[in-house]
């Protein structure tokens, strides 16, 4: 794990900050620009390029990172994508992928591998916001270098969720095919590194943060994935996390369900993002392991604004949200973890993406994150005299 305390004040900047998770519901013809304008307006210190699944089908999380994926084919009869590892073209491509990956990972600077990494870019129609995001980030950096965002957030679909979203030629989950699994891990890693390269080109002073969105790890150990080995899932996540951290970025995992949190802890990411509104007690079960995680420089990202419950989101005000946050923290403080220690090692997000909401409710969710962040920072300043 990255020791954030030793990285030029990064931990202090991250404490009680806020950002968004994944998707926004914007879908009209101006959706990409409107989405990015809103993200920079609402999250100026921690912007992210939003996914717009209602704008283009390819922005669905199962497809968004499949651009140029080796072996990807479409079965018109079954009306689904699948991965074919049986062709000569696949094996030729496999050799190229492995060479590309090793070249990049063994490099000291991602810019030295720009031509290779650009083969794994995320472009239209798979993302209609990322170019706008990068241009706006560069514009801000060039115009006012001292006011650039502290962090820039990118994302990939996590390798377990991604590999269980596609079948192989035998109709089995691609996860169970070791060759396809390796293709997926290396491809996702390269797509994460491409984002880091682009973020750093646009804003040298901003620290890139790459989240692996992993909703499906909540199913590990269930009857649906009874033969899945926990160690294999951890290794997939750790491999990508290690690659992200090697090039000066922070790695995170987002899971919005109840899961075996050992998987996220043992993957040695920098950030664990969880649904703190509904599943704080689940996380509290792992309190002592999470204490060590934070002592080693890890951060907890409290997904405290409930985007998957429209009724709860609609009635929340800042007072109730703060009470809910304190209640979530008590799942850890009741296990003898100091409250101030937690506050120094956490930040705020919605519980999940906002794609299922309407535009106004999505803006409300991010607005509440911003308000809670500011409230907690101000209260900490009043108590300690030290700003976070």
C-alpha positions in Angstrom: 0.0 0.0 0.0 1.1 3.6 -0.7 2.1 5.4 2.5 0.1 8.5 1.9 1.6 10.2 4.9 4.9 10.3 3.1 3.5 11.7 -0.2 3.9 15.4 0.1 0.8 16.1 2.1 -1.5 14.0 0.0 -3.2 12.5 3.1 -4.0 15.9 4.5 -5.6 17.0 1.2 -7.6 13.7 0.9 -9.0 13.9 4.5 -12.7 14.8 4.4 -12.6 15.7 0.8 -15.4 14.5 -1.5 -16.0 13.3 -5.1 -18.5 11.4 -7.1 -18.8 7.7 -8.1 -19.2 6.8 -11.8 -22.4 7.6 -13.6 -24.6 10.6 -14.1 -28.1 10.5 -15.7 -27.5 13.3 -18.3 -28.7 12.2 -21.7 -29.6 15.0 -24.1 -27.4 16.1 -27.0 -25.3 18.4 -24.7 -25.0 15.7 -22.0 -21.2 15.2 -22.1 -20.3 18.9 -21.8 -23.1 19.5 -19.3 -21.9 16.6 -17.1 -18.3 17.7 -17.1 -19.1 21.3 -16.5 -21.2 20.2 -13.5 -18.5 17.9 -12.1 -15.9 20.7 -12.1 -18.4 23.1 -10.6 -19.4 20.7 -7.8 -16.1 18.9 -7.3 -13.4 21.4 -8.2 -10.8 19.8 -5.9 -11.6 16.2 -6.9 -13.2 16.0 -10.4 -14.0 12.9 -12.3 -15.0 12.0 -15.8 -18.6 10.8 -15.5 -20.1 7.7 -17.2 -23.3 8.5 -19.2 -25.0 5.1 -19.7 -28.3 6.8 -20.8 -26.4 8.8 -23.5 -24.7 5.9 -25.2 -25.1 2.2 -24.8 -21.3 1.7 -24.9 -21.0 3.7 -21.6 -22.6 0.8 -19.7 -20.0 -0.4 -17.2 -19.8 -3.9 -18.8 -19.0 -2.4 -22.2 -17.2 0.8 -21.5 -13.8 -0.8 -21.1 -14.2 -3.4 -23.9 -12.9 -1.1 -26.6 -10.3 -3.1 -28.6 -10.6 -6.0 -26.1 -8.8 -9.0 -27.5 -11.3 -11.7 -28.7 -14.4 -9.6 -28.3 -17.2 -10.7 -30.7 -20.9 -10.2 -31.0 -23.3 -13.2 -31.3 -26.2 -11.9 -33.3 -28.4 -14.9 -32.6 -28.0 -14.6 -28.8 -27.7 -10.8 -29.1 -24.7 -10.6 -26.8 -21.0 -10.0 -26.7 -18.6 -12.9 -25.9 -14.9 -13.6 -25.9 -13.3 -16.0 -28.4 -9.9 -17.3 -27.6 -9.8 -20.0 -30.3 -8.7 -18.1 -33.4 -5.2 -17.5 -34.8 -5.8 -13.7 -34.6 -6.4 -14.1 -30.9 -3.1 -15.8 -30.3 -1.2 -13.3 -32.4 -2.9 -10.5 -30.4 -2.1 -12.2 -27.1 1.6 -12.1 -27.8 1.3 -8.4 -28.7 -0.7 -7.7 -25.5 1.9 -9.4 -23.3 4.8 -7.5 -25.0 2.9 -4.2 -24.6 2.2 -4.8 -21.0 5.7 -5.8 -20.1 7.1 -2.8 -21.9 4.9 -0.4 -20.1 5.3 -1.9 -16.6 9.1 -2.0 -17.0 9.2 1.7 -18.0 10.1 4.4 -15.5 7.7 7.0 -17.2 4.4 6.4 -18.9 5.1 9.1 -21.4 8.0 6.9 -22.7 5.3 4.4 -23.7 2.7 6.8 -25.0 2.3 5.1 -28.4 1.7 1.8 -26.7 -0.7 3.1 -24.1 -2.7 4.9 -26.7 -3.7 1.5 -28.1 -5.6 1.0 -24.9 -7.3 4.4 -24.7 -10.9 5.1 -23.9 -12.6 7.0 -26.7 -16.0 7.7 -28.2 -18.5 6.1 -28.1 -17.2 4.2 -25.1 -16.7 7.5 -23.2 -18.1 10.8 -24.5 -16.8 12.8 -21.5 -13.2 11.9 -21.1 -11.8 14.1 -23.8 -13.9 17.0 -22.5 -12.7 16.3 -19.0 -9.0 16.3 -20.0 -9.4 19.5 -22.0 -11.1 21.3 -19.2 -8.5 20.0 -16.7 -5.6 21.2 -18.9 -7.4 24.6 -19.4 -7.6 25.1 -15.6 -4.0 23.9 -15.1 -2.6 26.2 -17.8 -4.7 29.2 -16.7 -4.2 28.9 -13.0 -1.5 26.4 -12.0 -1.8 27.1 -8.3 -5.6 26.3 -8.3 -5.5 23.0 -10.1 -7.5 20.1 -8.5 -5.8 18.2 -5.7 -7.0 15.0 -7.2 -8.3 13.7 -10.6 -10.5 10.6 -10.4 -10.7 7.9 -13.1 -12.2 4.4 -13.1 -12.2 1.0 -14.7 -14.6 -1.8 -14.2 -13.0 -4.1 -11.7 -11.5 -7.3 -13.1 -13.9 -9.7 -11.3 -17.0 -7.8 -12.3 -15.7 -7.4 -15.9 -14.7 -11.0 -16.3 -18.0 -12.3 -15.0 -19.9 -10.0 -17.4 -18.8 -11.9 -20.5 -18.9 -15.6 -21.6 -16.3 -17.6 -23.6 -17.0 -19.7 -26.7 -18.3 -22.5 -24.4 -20.9 -20.4 -22.8 -19.0 -20.2 -19.5 -18.0 -17.1 -17.6 -14.8 -15.6 -18.9 -13.5 -15.6 -15.3 -13.1 -19.4 -15.4 -10.9 -19.2 -18.5 -7.4 -18.5 -17.2 -6.2 -17.1 -20.5 -9.1 -14.7 -20.9 -8.8 -13.7 -17.2 -5.2 -12.7 -17.8 -6.1 -10.8 -20.9 -8.7 -8.9 -18.9 -6.4 -8.0 -16.0 -3.6 -6.8 -18.4 -6.0 -4.8 -20.6 -7.8 -3.2 -17.7 -4.4 -2.3 -16.1 -3.3 -0.7 -19.4 -6.5 1.3 -19.6 -6.0 2.5 -16.0 -2.4 3.5 -16.9 -3.5 5.3 -20.0 -5.8 7.4 -17.8 -2.9 8.2 -15.4 -0.8 9.3 -18.3 -3.5 11.6 -19.7 -4.3 13.0 -16.3 -0.7 13.9 -15.6 -0.3 15.5 -19.1 -3.3 17.7 -18.4 -2.4 18.6 -14.8 1.0 17.8 -13.4 0.1 19.0 -9.9 -3.0 16.8 -9.5 -2.7 13.3 -8.0 -4.5 10.7 -10.2 -6.9 8.3 -8.4 -8.1 5.2 -10.2 -11.1 3.3 -8.8 -11.9 -0.3 -9.7 -15.7 -0.5 -9.6 -16.4 -4.0 -8.3 -20.1 -4.6 -7.4 -19.8 -8.3 -8.2 -17.3 -9.1 -5.4 -20.3 -8.9 -3.1 -21.3 -12.3 -4.7 -18.0 -14.0 -4.1 -18.8 -17.1 -1.9 -22.5 -17.1 -2.9 -24.1 -20.0 -4.8 -23.7 -18.1 -8.0 -19.9 -18.2 -7.6 -19.3 -21.1 -5.3 -16.2 -22.3 -7.1 -14.5 -18.9 -7.2 -11.4 -18.8 -5.1 -11.1 -15.7 -2.9 -7.3 -15.7 -3.4 -7.7 -15.5 -7.2 -10.0 -12.5 -6.9 -7.5 -10.8 -4.5 -4.6 -11.4 -6.9 -6.5 -9.9 -9.8 -7.2 -6.8 -7.9 -3.8 -6.5 -6.4 -2.1 -6.9 -9.8 -3.9 -3.9 -11.1 -3.6 -1.9 -7.9 0.2 -2.5 -7.9 0.4 -1.2 -11.5 -1.6 1.9 -10.7 0.6 2.7 -7.6 3.8 2.1 -9.5 3.2 5.2 -11.5 2.4 7.6 -8.7 -1.4 7.3 -8.6 -3.7 6.1 -5.8 -5.8 2.9 -6.3 -9.2 2.3 -4.9 -12.0 -0.3 -4.9 -15.7 0.7 -4.9 -18.2 -2.0 -3.8 -21.7 -0.8 -3.0 -22.9 -4.0 -1.5 -22.2 -6.2 1.5 -19.1 -8.3 0.8 -16.1 -10.1 2.3 -14.1 -6.9 3.0 -11.0 -9.0 3.4 -10.9 -9.1 -0.4 -10.5 -5.3 -0.5 -8.1 -5.1 2.4 -5.8 -7.9 1.1 -5.7 -6.4 -2.4 -3.6 -3.6 -0.8 -5.4 -0.7 -2.5 -5.0 2.8 -1.0 -8.8 3.4 -0.8 -11.8 1.3 0.1 -15.1 2.8 -0.9 -18.3 1.3 0.6 -22.0 2.1 1.0 -21.9 3.7 4.5 -25.6 4.4 4.5 -26.7 0.8 4.4 -23.7 -1.4 5.0 -21.6 0.3 7.7 -22.2 -2.6 10.1 -20.9 -5.0 7.5 -17.7 -3.0 7.3 -17.5 -2.7 11.1 -17.1 -6.4 11.4 -13.6 -5.9 10.0 -12.8 -3.0 12.3 -9.4 -4.3 13.6 -8.2 -5.1 10.1 -9.3 -1.8 8.9 -7.5 -0.1 11.7 -4.3 -1.7 10.4 -5.3 -0.7 6.9 -5.5 2.9 7.9 -2.4 2.8 10.1 -0.5 1.7 7.0 -1.8 4.7 5.0 -5.1 3.4 3.7 -8.2 5.6 3.4 -11.9 4.7 3.9 -14.3 6.4 1.4 -17.7 6.7 3.1 -20.4 6.4 0.5 -22.9 8.0 2.8 -25.4 9.6 0.3 -27.9 6.9 -0.7 -28.1 7.1 -4.5 -29.8 3.7 -4.7 -32.7 4.8 -2.5 -34.5 7.8 -4.0 -36.9 8.2 -1.1 -34.1 8.4 1.4 -32.1 10.8 -0.8 -35.2 13.0 -1.3 -35.8 13.5 2.4 -32.2 13.9 3.6 -31.0 17.2 4.9 -27.5 18.0 6.1 -28.4 17.5 9.7 -29.7 14.0 9.1 -26.8 13.2 6.8 -24.3 14.2 9.4 -26.1 12.0 12.0 -26.0 9.1 9.6 -22.3 9.6 9.0 -21.6 9.6 12.8 -23.7 6.5 13.1 -21.6 4.8 10.4 -18.4 5.8 12.1 -19.7 4.3 15.4 -19.4 0.9 13.7 -15.7 1.5 14.0 -15.4 3.8 17.0 -17.3 1.2 19.1 -14.4 -1.2 18.3 -12.0 1.2 20.0 -10.9 3.1 16.9 -10.4 6.7 17.6 -12.9 9.1 15.9 -10.3 11.7 15.0 -8.1 8.9 13.5 -11.0 7.9 11.3 -11.7 11.5 10.2 -8.1 11.8 9.2 -8.3 8.7 7.1 -11.6 9.1 5.3 -13.4 11.1 2.6 -17.0 11.4 1.3 -18.8 10.0 -1.8 -22.3 9.0 -2.8 -23.0 5.3 -2.1 -22.9 4.5 -5.8 -23.3 6.2 -9.2 -26.1 8.6 -9.9 -27.1 7.1 -13.2 -30.4 5.7 -11.9 -31.6 9.2 -10.7 -32.9 12.2 -12.6 -30.7 15.2 -13.2 -31.9 17.2 -10.2 -31.6 14.3 -7.8 -28.1 13.5 -9.1 -27.1 17.1 -8.4 -28.7 16.9 -5.0 -26.6 13.8 -4.2 -23.3 15.5 -5.1 -24.4 18.7 -3.4 -25.0 16.8 -0.1 -21.5 15.3 -0.4 -20.0 18.8 -0.8 -22.0 20.1 2.1 -21.1 17.3 4.5 -17.4 17.6 3.6 -17.5 21.3 4.3 -19.4 20.8 7.6 -17.0 18.1 8.8 -13.9 20.2 7.9 -15.2 23.2 9.7 -16.1 21.3 12.8 -12.6 19.7 12.8 -11.0 23.1 12.4 -13.0 24.5 15.4 -12.1 21.5 17.6 -8.4 21.2 16.8 -7.4 24.5 15.2 -5.9 22.6 12.3 -7.5 22.6 8.9 -8.0 19.3 7.0 
